[in-house]
Amino acid sequence: MTYNRRQIMSATLSITLLNLADLAAAGTTKPIQRMPSIFVGHGSPMNVLQSNEFTRTLQNWGKAIGHPTAILVVSAHWLTHNETKVAVQAYPKTIHDFGGFPQALFDMQYPAPGAPEFAKQAASLLSSRGAKPSEDWGLDHGAWTVLHFLYPKADVPVFQVSIDYAQGGDCHLGVGRVLSALRDQGVLILASGNVVHNLRHIDMHATDGLVASRPWAQSFDAAVKAAILSHDTKALARYERLDAGAQLAAQTPDHYWPLLYAMGAARDGEAPKLVFEGFQLGTLSMRCVQWG
């Protein structure tokens, strides 16, 4: 088969236009941005129905961070024992894991999609620690009450990684270090808990502010802040020895452990940013920190 000059020129022009289109598309594709590792003191679920200094800070924080590829959440409210689970659902349900609150709170939904591929990758990264994919969870209130303000459109894929409650501080730091690799793929690591969390001693009459209603709560929160700023991971992993108020401030470590995941996921040279500090109900530290 032979081609005349016009056919050859037409074909050459088409190929050139296709190449230019490919180059243009490549030029408009943004490189993947490394996402930070953050710790959020989530406090009472009632925050999700309120506008206060804390919730307004979360709204501005989400805008400052930008739009992640996905969000990995480590919440104080998904605890497992002698194993780590990774939620791989395509459409995680909104879990209302609390009681005694207004119906409006139970009516709330956070319909974000899951991130099965990233979740499976996280499980693979943690396979040496016995991590397993799971479909028996969703987004608990440690996740969605915070995400409601950070990403109100629920348009970022989200998945959770459980906390192995049988392990100590060094293990939780180690898991955070492993998961840090996902940050380079645009995954935001969000750990949600409270540095000080004592429900037995909450003060329903306390106003929100920098000062706790109990001296031991103030003392422990200050000791954690100092250890964060000096990057003293050993002291934070052994929180029981960090301050005399530790036994009351973290009677059970479930809300404290998430801090170690966020700090473990930090990179060398990433100075912590203290995004928010203060107390709600007298004994709930709302401290929020960002690395990267």
C-alpha positions as CSV (number, residue, x, y, z in Angstrom):
1,M,0.0,0.0,0.0
2,T,1.3,3.5,-0.9
3,Y,0.5,6.8,0.7
4,N,0.4,10.2,-1.0
5,R,2.1,13.3,0.4
6,R,-1.2,14.7,1.8
7,Q,-1.9,11.5,3.8
8,I,1.6,11.4,5.2
9,M,1.4,15.0,6.3
10,S,-2.0,14.5,7.8
11,A,-0.8,11.5,9.8
12,T,2.3,13.3,11.0
13,L,0.2,16.3,12.1
14,S,-2.2,14.0,14.0
15,I,0.7,12.3,15.8
16,T,2.2,15.7,16.6
17,L,-1.1,16.9,18.1
18,L,-1.4,13.8,20.2
19,N,2.1,14.2,21.5
20,L,1.4,17.8,22.4
21,A,-1.8,16.8,24.1
22,D,0.1,14.3,26.2
23,L,2.7,16.8,27.1
24,A,0.0,19.3,28.1
25,A,-1.7,16.8,30.2
26,A,1.6,15.8,31.9
27,G,2.3,19.5,32.5
28,T,-1.0,20.0,34.3
29,T,-0.6,17.0,36.6
30,K,0.4,18.1,40.0
31,P,3.1,16.1,41.7
32,I,2.0,14.1,44.8
33,Q,2.5,16.2,47.9
34,R,3.8,14.5,51.0
35,M,1.1,14.9,53.6
36,P,1.7,15.6,57.3
37,S,1.2,13.4,60.3
38,I,-1.3,15.0,62.8
39,F,-2.6,14.3,66.3
40,V,-6.1,15.7,67.2
41,G,-7.5,15.9,70.7
42,H,-11.1,15.1,69.8
43,G,-12.9,15.5,73.2
44,S,-16.6,15.1,73.5
45,P,-18.7,14.0,70.5
46,M,-20.8,17.1,71.2
47,N,-18.1,19.2,69.5
48,V,-19.5,18.1,66.1
49,L,-22.8,20.0,66.9
50,Q,-21.0,23.1,68.0
51,S,-19.1,26.1,66.7
52,N,-16.3,26.9,69.1
53,E,-12.6,27.8,69.1
54,F,-11.6,24.2,68.7
55,T,-14.0,23.4,65.8
56,R,-13.1,26.6,64.0
57,T,-9.4,25.7,64.3
58,L,-10.1,22.3,62.7
59,Q,-11.9,24.0,59.8
60,N,-9.0,26.3,59.1
61,W,-6.5,23.4,59.7
62,G,-8.1,21.3,57.0
63,K,-7.8,24.2,54.5
64,A,-4.2,24.7,55.4
65,I,-3.3,21.0,55.0
66,G,-4.9,20.8,51.6
67,H,-6.6,17.8,49.9
68,P,-5.0,14.4,50.6
69,T,-5.1,11.4,48.3
70,A,-6.5,9.5,51.3
71,I,-6.7,9.7,55.1
72,L,-5.4,7.0,57.5
73,V,-7.1,7.3,60.9
74,V,-5.8,5.8,64.1
75,S,-8.6,6.4,66.6
76,A,-8.8,5.8,70.4
77,H,-12.1,4.1,69.8
78,W,-10.9,1.1,67.7
79,L,-9.1,-1.1,70.0
80,T,-8.0,-4.7,69.3
81,H,-6.1,-7.2,71.4
82,N,-2.9,-8.9,70.3
83,E,-3.5,-8.0,66.7
84,T,-3.7,-5.0,64.4
85,K,-6.6,-4.6,61.9
86,V,-6.9,-2.5,58.9
87,A,-10.3,-1.5,57.6
88,V,-10.6,-2.3,53.8
89,Q,-14.2,-1.5,53.1
90,A,-15.1,0.5,50.0
91,Y,-17.9,2.3,51.8
92,P,-17.2,2.5,55.6
93,K,-20.2,3.0,57.8
94,T,-20.6,5.8,60.3
95,I,-20.4,4.3,63.7
96,H,-22.2,6.0,66.6
97,D,-20.2,4.4,69.4
98,F,-21.6,6.3,72.4
99,G,-24.7,6.7,74.4
100,G,-26.7,9.4,76.3
101,F,-26.4,12.1,73.7
102,P,-29.0,14.0,71.7
103,Q,-30.6,12.3,68.7
104,A,-29.1,14.9,66.4
105,L,-25.7,13.3,67.1
106,F,-27.0,9.8,66.2
107,D,-28.5,11.2,63.0
108,M,-25.2,12.4,61.7
109,Q,-23.4,10.6,58.9
110,Y,-20.0,11.0,57.3
111,P,-20.4,9.3,53.9
112,A,-16.7,9.3,52.8
113,P,-15.6,6.5,50.6
114,G,-13.1,4.0,51.8
115,A,-9.6,3.5,50.5
116,P,-9.2,-0.3,49.9
117,E,-6.0,-0.1,47.9
118,F,-4.2,2.1,50.5
119,A,-5.7,0.0,53.3
120,K,-4.3,-3.2,51.7
121,Q,-1.0,-1.5,51.3
122,A,-1.0,-0.5,55.0
123,A,-1.8,-4.1,56.0
124,S,1.1,-5.3,53.8
125,L,3.5,-2.8,55.4
126,L,2.4,-4.1,58.8
127,S,2.3,-7.8,57.9
128,S,5.4,-8.6,60.0
129,R,3.4,-7.3,63.0
130,G,0.5,-9.6,62.2
131,A,-1.8,-7.0,60.7
132,K,-4.9,-8.3,59.0
133,P,-7.4,-6.7,56.6
134,S,-10.8,-6.3,58.2
135,E,-14.4,-5.4,57.2
136,D,-15.9,-5.4,60.7
137,W,-15.4,-1.7,61.4
138,G,-16.2,1.7,59.8
139,L,-15.6,5.3,60.9
140,D,-16.0,5.7,64.7
141,H,-16.6,9.0,66.4
142,G,-12.9,9.5,67.0
143,A,-12.7,9.8,63.2
144,W,-15.8,11.3,61.8
145,T,-16.4,14.0,64.5
146,V,-13.0,15.4,63.6
147,L,-13.2,14.8,59.8
148,H,-16.6,16.6,59.8
149,F,-14.7,19.9,60.3
150,L,-11.4,19.1,58.5
151,Y,-13.0,17.8,55.3
152,P,-16.8,18.7,55.5
153,K,-17.6,17.5,52.0
154,A,-16.6,13.9,52.9
155,D,-14.9,13.7,49.6
156,V,-11.5,12.2,50.7
157,P,-11.2,8.4,51.0
158,V,-10.7,7.3,54.6
159,F,-9.7,4.1,56.3
160,Q,-8.8,3.2,59.9
161,V,-6.0,1.2,61.5
162,S,-6.7,-0.3,64.9
163,I,-4.7,0.1,68.1
164,D,-3.4,-3.2,69.6
165,Y,-4.3,-2.5,73.2
166,A,-2.1,-5.3,74.5
167,Q,1.1,-3.6,73.3
168,G,3.2,-0.8,75.0
169,G,4.4,2.6,73.8
170,D,7.4,1.4,71.8
171,C,5.1,-0.8,69.6
172,H,2.8,2.1,68.9
173,L,5.7,4.3,67.9
174,G,7.0,1.5,65.7
175,V,3.7,1.1,63.9
176,G,3.6,4.9,63.2
177,R,7.1,4.7,61.8
178,V,6.1,2.0,59.3
179,L,2.9,3.8,58.2
180,S,4.9,7.0,57.6
181,A,5.8,5.6,54.2
182,L,2.3,6.3,53.0
183,R,2.7,10.0,53.6
184,D,4.8,10.2,50.4
185,Q,1.8,8.9,48.4
186,G,-0.3,11.8,49.6
187,V,-1.9,10.0,52.6
188,L,-2.7,12.1,55.6
189,I,-2.0,10.3,58.9
190,L,-4.5,11.4,61.5
191,A,-4.3,10.1,65.0
192,S,-7.3,11.0,67.2
193,G,-7.4,10.7,71.0
194,N,-6.7,13.0,74.0
195,V,-3.4,13.6,75.9
196,V,-5.5,14.0,79.1
197,H,-8.7,12.0,79.2
198,N,-10.4,11.3,82.5
199,L,-14.2,11.1,82.4
200,R,-14.6,10.3,86.1
201,H,-13.3,13.8,87.0
202,I,-14.9,15.9,84.3
203,D,-16.3,19.2,85.4
204,M,-19.6,19.9,83.6
205,H,-19.4,23.5,84.9
206,A,-15.9,24.2,83.6
207,T,-15.5,26.6,80.7
208,D,-13.2,25.9,77.8
209,G,-9.8,27.4,78.3
210,L,-6.1,26.9,78.6
211,V,-6.3,25.9,82.3
212,A,-7.5,22.5,83.5
213,S,-9.8,22.2,86.5
214,R,-7.4,19.7,88.1
215,P,-3.7,20.4,88.8
216,W,-2.7,16.9,87.8
217,A,-4.3,17.3,84.4
218,Q,-2.5,20.6,83.8
219,S,0.8,19.2,85.0
220,F,0.6,16.1,82.7
221,D,-0.4,18.0,79.7
222,A,2.5,20.4,80.2
223,A,4.9,17.5,80.6
224,V,3.7,15.9,77.3
225,K,4.0,19.3,75.5
226,A,7.6,19.6,76.7
227,A,8.4,16.1,75.6
228,I,6.8,16.7,72.2
229,L,8.8,19.9,71.6
230,S,12.1,18.1,72.6
231,H,11.2,15.1,70.5
232,D,11.7,12.8,73.5
233,T,10.0,9.7,72.2
234,K,11.3,7.5,74.9
235,A,9.7,9.7,77.6
236,L,6.4,9.8,75.7
237,A,6.4,6.0,75.2
238,R,6.8,5.5,78.9
239,Y,4.2,8.0,79.8
240,E,3.6,6.5,83.3
241,R,6.9,7.9,84.4
242,L,6.6,11.2,82.6
243,D,4.8,13.1,85.3
244,A,3.2,12.5,88.7
245,G,-0.2,13.1,87.3
246,A,0.0,10.4,84.7
247,Q,-2.1,7.8,86.5
248,L,-5.0,10.2,86.7
249,A,-4.5,12.0,83.4
250,A,-4.4,8.7,81.4
251,Q,-6.1,6.2,83.7
252,T,-6.4,3.9,80.7
253,P,-4.0,4.6,77.8
254,D,-6.5,4.2,74.9
255,H,-6.8,8.0,74.3
256,Y,-3.1,8.6,74.9
257,W,-1.7,5.9,72.5
258,P,-2.8,7.7,69.3
259,L,-0.3,10.5,70.0
260,L,2.5,7.9,69.6
261,Y,1.3,6.9,66.1
262,A,1.4,10.4,64.9
263,M,4.8,11.1,66.4
264,G,6.1,7.8,65.1
265,A,5.1,8.8,61.6
266,A,7.1,12.1,61.8
267,R,10.3,12.3,59.9
268,D,13.7,13.5,61.2
269,G,13.9,17.2,61.1
270,E,10.1,17.8,61.2
271,A,9.5,20.2,64.0
272,P,6.2,19.8,65.7
273,K,3.6,22.6,65.3
274,L,1.3,23.1,68.2
275,V,-2.0,23.8,66.4
276,F,-4.3,24.0,69.4
277,E,-4.1,23.6,73.1
278,G,-6.7,23.9,75.9
279,F,-9.2,22.0,77.9
280,Q,-12.8,21.1,77.7
281,L,-14.9,19.9,80.6
282,G,-11.9,20.5,82.9
283,T,-10.0,17.2,82.3
284,L,-10.0,16.7,78.5
285,S,-6.9,18.1,76.8
286,M,-7.7,19.2,73.3
287,R,-4.1,19.5,72.3
288,C,-3.5,19.2,68.5
289,V,-0.1,18.8,66.9
290,Q,1.2,18.5,63.3
291,W,4.5,17.2,61.9
292,G,5.4,18.0,58.4
